Amino acid sequence: MIITGHRLTPVRSRRRTGSISVHVIIEVTTDVGLIGLGEMSDLDCYRMTLPDLDALSVAIDRVMVGFDPTRHAALHQMLHAQMPSYLVAANSYPPFTLTSQLAAALDSACYDLAGKAAGIPVCDLLGGRSRDELEMAYPLFPAAGEEGVAQRLASVEELLALGVDCFRYYVGVDRDADDALLDALRSRFGPRIQLKGLDFQGRFYWKDAVAHYDRLKQYGVDLVESVSWHEDYEGMAEVRRRVDAAVSEHVSSYAQAMRLIRANAIDVFNVVHHSGGLWGAQRLLGLADAAGLKALLGTTQELGIGTAAVAHLGASAAALHFTGDAVGPLLYLDDVVAQGVEYRGATLLVPQGPGLGVSLDPEALERQRGSLAEWDRPAHLAGYIGQ
C-alpha cells in the first residue's frame, strides 16, 4: 500500500456557545482504494498565520506520494526533515503549532490507513487496548459580568440533563464573575457536579495564580493548569510548592518535557496528540511515566476524526490519572463524520472498528466547507481565551 494523493477541505463548525471554530480535514488516498482521515483542529487561534491550503497541498504531495503509510517512525523522520521544530522544541501554550497540527493530521491519516489495511483498530497498533472508555471534563469558558455567570449556569443545567457532570473552568478574566460562578455552581448543584480544575491559560505571573487559587480553592478542585506565563518553569515549581491541588501543564515537546522534569515544576503532563501525532504523544506519555509523573489527555476541541484519535491514544495508554478534556463532539453542533465517536454522558467510548473507527460524511463535509478566516465569532480571542 502506498499513498497516491490527498484532499484538503477547510470547514467551519458551530459551537454551543455561538462561536465558530475552523478546521482542515485531510483525506489521504492510496493505491488500494483505502482512504485515511486526519484533521487540523480548531485553528482560529492562528488567525494571523493561517496556512495557504494550495501551497500546503503541493507540499503534502511532494512529501507523501509514494510513501508507505504503515511506516510511522519513518513518517516522522521525513516530516522532521521539512518541519524540524515540532515535537522536538515547541511553545508551551497553546501546546501545538501549525506544523505540529499538520504532522498530527498526517500521522492520524497514516494510522487510520494502517489499521484499515490490517482490519484492526488504531489502539492495537499503539500497543493494545487497556480500556474501552475515557472520562472527560466539559469546558466552562471565562465568565464576564452577571450575564456571563448566568449563561454558564444555564449551560451546566442543560449539560447535566445530558449526563455531563464533570467540568473545568478557565479562570481569571473577571475576578468577581469567577467568585460568583463558582459559588453558584457549588450552592446550586453541590455534589452533582465535579469541578476538575482551574485553567489559568498561562496568563498570569505565578504569584498572582497562587492568589487566585487561594481565593477559589474553597470550591474544591483537583488540579490547576498553566499556572505561569511563557516558559516560567521556576514559577510553576513555586506554585507546586504552595498549592494543595496537582499542577498540570501542556507538554508539547521533548525539550519542554525535560525542562519541566528537571525543574520539578509540575505533577501532571497534559498531552495533546496535536503536539506531533499519536506517535509523538505516546513518547511524551512515556516521559511522564519514566519521570514518575502523572498524565491526562488534553484537547484543542477536535471534531470526530481528531476525537477518535484521542480515544485510541487513551485506550492504549498504560496509565491515565486524571479526567481528560476531549469533548469536541459534545461542544460542536456540527461534525463531518457519519459514523462518529460516542459518549455516555461525558464518558468517551473508544471506537471498535478498524482504523480510527469513524467514517466521513461527504454531505456534511460539503455543508461545512468554508473559509478559515473567522474574526467576528472566533472560539479563541486574543490572548487565547476560549469561548
N, C-alpha and C positions, 0 to 999 in steps of 0.2 A: 504494500500500500504506500503510495506517495501522494503528496499534495500537488494538486493541479491548478489551484486558484482560490479565490475568496470573494466575498461580498461584504461591504461595509454599509450599514444603514444607521443614520442618525435618527434617534427617536426622542420624543418628549412624553413624560409621564406626569400625571397629576397626583399630588399628594392629598391626603385627607385634609391637610391644613390649608389647601388652596394654592400652595406653591407649585412650581413646575421644576422637575429635575430632568436633565438631559443625559443621554447615554449614547454609546455606539455599540451596535450589535454586529458581531462578526460571524460569518458562516464560512468555514474552511472546507473546500471541496477536494475530493480525491479521485484517483483513477478507478476505484472500485465502487463508486457511487455513494459512499458514505459522506455525510456532512457533519463536521464538528462545530459546536457552538461555543462562543465566548462573548463577553461584554466588557466594555469600559464603562464604569458605572458612575452616575451622579456627578457629572463633570462641571457643573456651573461654578464651582469654586475656582476653576481655571479660566474664568471668562475673558481675562486679558491675554491668554496664551492658548486658546483652543486650537486643535490641530486642523491643518488643511487636509481634508479627507482624500482629495485627489492625489496629493503628493504622498500621503501616508499609504494609499493603496498601491502606488508604484513601488514604494519601499518594501511593503509586505510581500509582493510578488517576487521581487528580486531576491529576497532572503529566503522565502518559504517554498516556492515552487520547486518540486523535485525532492523535497525533504521527506523522510520517513517520520511520521508523527508519533511513533512509539518510542523514539529515542529522546527521552525527556531531558536527560543531562546534556546531551549534545545540543538540544534546542537552546538551552540557556547559555551554553558556551558560544553559540552562534549569535544569540541576541546580545550578549555582553560585548561581543566584538563591535557591535553597532551602537550600543547604549551602555557604556561601561559603568555607570554610576548606580543604576537601580540595584537594590538588594545589598550591594557592597557598601555603599555610603549614601545615605539619603536623609532628607529632613525628617524631623520628629513629629511635626504637626502642621498640616494634615499628614497622616502616616503613609502617604503614597504620592507619586508624581505621575505626570502623563506617561513617562517612559515605563514606570513600574506597572501602571494600568494597562499599557499596551502589551507588555510582557505577560501579565496575568491573563489577558484575553486570549492571547495566542497559546499560552500554556493550557488554559481551560479547554480550548478547542482541540488541542492535541490529545489531552487526556480523554476527552469525550470520544474522539475517534478511536483511540486505543481500546477503550472499554467496549465500544460498539463492535469493533472488529473481533474482540475476544469473547463477546457475549457476556460480559461481567460488569458490575457497577464500578465506578471510578474508585470507591473506597477500597476495593480489593486490589487495585493497582498501587494503593498507598500503604499497603501493609495488612489490610483486612479490617473487618468491621468490629469495633469494640462496643458500639452502642447503636441503637436504632432511632433514638430521638435526642434532641438537644433543647435544653431550657433557654429561652431568650427573654430579654427585657425590652420593653417598648420605650422609645424616647419621648420625654416631655421637654419640648424646646423652651427657651427662655421666656418667662412671663414678664411683661412690662405693664404696669398700671393695673387698676382694678379689672378692666376689660380682659387683659391677658390672663389674669388669675381665673376669672370666670370661664374663659374659653378652655383653659387647661382642665379645670374641674369637670366641665361638661364632657370633655374628651375622655377623661378617666371613667366617668359614669357609663359612657357608651361602650368603651372597651371592656369594662368589667362584665357587661351583658354578653359580650362575645367570648368570655372566658379568659381574657388577658388581665393578669393580676400582678405582674412584675414590671416596675418602671425604673427609669433612671432620669435624672434631671440635670439640664445644663444651667449652671448657676452663675450669677454674677453680673447680669445685665442691669437688673433693677433690684437693689437690696431689699427694699420694702416689699416688693412683689414676691421675692424669694421667701421671705418670712411668712407672708400671708398665705402663699400657696402651700408650703409645706405644713404649716399649722392646720390649714383647712383639710389637706389630704388626710392627716392623722385624726383630726376630730371627726371628719365625716365618714371616712372609710375604715379607720382603725386597722385591725389585723387582716382585713380583707385584701389589703394590698401589701406587696413587698417593695420597699424603696431600695433598689440595689445600690445606687451610688450617686455621687455628685460629680459632674464632669465640669472642670474649670477651663477646658479647651486651651490650655497654655496661655491664658490671657493675663495672668497675674504674677507679680513678684511673690516669691514663696511665703514671705511673712503675711502678706495680705490673704493668701489662700488659707493659711493657718487660722487667721482671724475669722474668715468666713466659715470655716469648718467648725470652729469653737462655738460660733453662734447657732449653727444649724445641726450639730450632732445630736441634739435632744430628740430629733425626729427619727433617728435610727437609720444608719446607712452601713452597708457592708464594705464599701470602698470609696476612695476618692481618686480622680483620674486627671492626668495632665495638669499637675498642681504648680508648675512653674514654667516661665516662658522660655522660648528658644531651646537651647540645649543646656540648661542650667542644672546639671546633674547634682552638683553640691547642694543647690536649693531643694531639689527633690529629696535628697538624703536628709536634710534638716526637717522637712515636712514629715518624712517617715519616722523620724525620732520623736516627733511632737504630737502625732495624732494616734488615735486608737484604731481607726479603720485601716484596712490594707491600702497601699498606694499602688496605683496602676499607671502604666504609660504605654502608648502605642509604640511598638518596636518594629521599625521598618527596614533595618539593615544590620548586617553583621557588625559593622563598626560601632553603630549606636548600641547594639546589644552588649558588646563587650565593655563599652564605657559605663553603661548602666550597672553591669555586674560589678565592675571594679570599684565603682563609687558607692556600692550598697544603697543605690538610690531608690529602688522600688521593690515591692513584693510580688507584683503580678505583671507578666508580659501580656499585653493586649496585641494579639497577632491578627492582622488583616491580610487576606490572601492577595489583595491588590498590591501588596508590597513587592510582589515578584512571583505570583502564581502559587499553585499548590506545591510545586517542587520547592520553592523558596520558603513558603510558610512552614512546611514540615521541618526545615532546618532551623528556623527561628524557634519553633516549639522545642526542638531538641536542645538548643542552647539553654532555654529556660530550665528544662529538666536536668541538664548537666550541672547547672549552677544551683540546683536545689530551690528554684523559684516556682511560683505558680503561674497558671496561664488561663486566658479566656480568649474566645473568638470575637473579634471586633467586626466592624462593618463600615461601609460608606453608604449603606442602604441600597443594596443591589436589587435588580429585578429578578425574575425567576431563574434565569440562567446562572447569574452570579450567586444567588442564594443556594442553588443546588450544589455549586462548587463548595461553598462554605459547609453545607451539610455533609458532604463526603469527606472534607477535611476533618470535621468534628467527629464523624463516625469512626475514623481511623486513628484519631489522636490517642496516645497512651493514657493521658490524664488531662482533664479539664476541671478547674477548681471553682470557677465562678460562672454564673449565668452569662451567656453570650448576648450579642446585640443585633443579630441579623434578622430583622423583621420587615425588610423592604416590601415583600408581597402583602403584608398587613397594612403598611403605611401608604402604599400606592393604590390609586383607583384604577390604574391601567397596568397591563403587562403584555408581554409579547409571546408568552408560551401558551400552548393549548393544553398539553399535559404538564402541569406545573407542580411546584412543591406544595406540600400540605402542612397545615398547622392544626394542632389541637389546643385551643386557647392560644398561648404564646409558645407552645412546645413545637419545635420544628421537627417534622418526621423525615427521616433520611430516605430519599427516593430508592426504589428497589430495582428499577430497570437497568438495562445495560448503558454504559457510558454515564453521563450525568443524570440520566433518567428523566429528562424533560424534552419536549418537542416544541418546535417553533410553530406559531400560528401565523401563517402568511398574511391573512386578512388583518389581524391585529397589528402586525408589524407595519403594514402599509397605512393603516389608520393613524398610527402614532408617528409615522415618518415626519420629520420637520427639522427646522433649523436648530443648531446647538446654541445659538445666541438667545439668552434669556436675562433681561435686565429689569423687567417690571415685576415679575413674580418669582424671583430666584429662591431656591432652597437654602442657599448659603449667601449671607450678606458679607460685606467687607469685614474682615476680622474672623471669618469662618464661624459664624453663628448660624446653626440650623434653624429652619422654620418648618 
